[in-house]
Structures are given as structure tokens and as C-alpha cells.
Amino acid sequence: MALLLPRKEAHRKVRKGKNEGVATRCNTVAFGDFGLMSLDNERITSRQIEAARQAINRYVKRGGKVWIRIFPHTPVTKKPLDVKMGSGKGEPQFHVAKVKAGTVMFEIADVTEAQAREALRLASHKLPVRCKIIKKEEF
């Protein structure tokens, strides 16, 4: 499985931070004809992004064009099981993309509307956020 991972990181371990408010960027369909928009604020792992991408590609049988508009830049750390409190922060385990409400996560083009809606519906089931399928003309 080819996961999305950053090539270089400025810092190995980062703090959680806040993920509040609505998206002010990446909030319109820019490349394709249909998009999958997030309705919640959530952290989406690189595995979830890859699973959604595979669901889209399997449904359209590699026809059409797919854009992934989010990238998992943020490392998430975890401590091993049965380790006592204290003794520092754990090691990085996986990477996440911080997604705000209104972010267009996937776009698709060169397929019929019915195909695009079904492919994006299947992809939305792989993600931990409520999603909405939008057309380019709506915005």
C-alpha cells in the first residue's frame, strides 16, 4: 500500500493544536467536475485517504481523473502499551491531515454524474467525517 507521507519534516514531533472553524482555502471544486466536501473538523490519516482513493479508482475502473486535495503533513505520536505516565513524548506512529468543515478532499472528472456520485459516496464511507458531494457549478 503506497501511503502518502511527507519526504521531509521540519519537526519530528508536533503538538495537537486546534482544528476549529470553517475552511477558507481548498473550499471550492478547482480541478474536476465533482468534489467530496467535508462537513466536520477532523484528523484524517494517510491510510483513510488511501482507502478512499482506492474506492474511487475501483468504482470508475481507472477511467476519469481523480485529484486528492488533502495531504497528511502532521505526525501523530503514541507511547507503547504498558508504559507508565511521564518519561517524555512517544514516537511518531502515523501522519494525519487536519481537515476543516468545507474542505474539498477529493475531486473527479471525465466520468458521468451518476458514476461520480457513486464513486464519491463509496469514498465517503472510508472517511471519519460527514461528507457532501458537490458539483463545480454550485460554487
HELIX and SHEET records of a PDB file:
HELIX    1   1 SER A   46  TYR A   59  1                                  14    
HELIX    2   2 GLU A  113  SER A  124  1                                  12    
HELIX    3   3 LYS A  136  GLU A  138  5                                   3    
SHEET    1   A 4 LYS A  65  ILE A  68  0                                        
SHEET    2   A 4 VAL A 104  ALA A 109 -1                                        
SHEET    3   A 4 PHE A  34  SER A  38 -1                                        
SHEET    4   A 4 CYS A 131  LYS A 135 -1                                        
SHEET    1   B 3 GLU A  42  THR A  45  0                                        
SHEET    2   B 3 GLU A  91  VAL A  99 -1                                        
SHEET    3   B 3 THR A  74  LYS A  78 -1                                        
END                                                                             
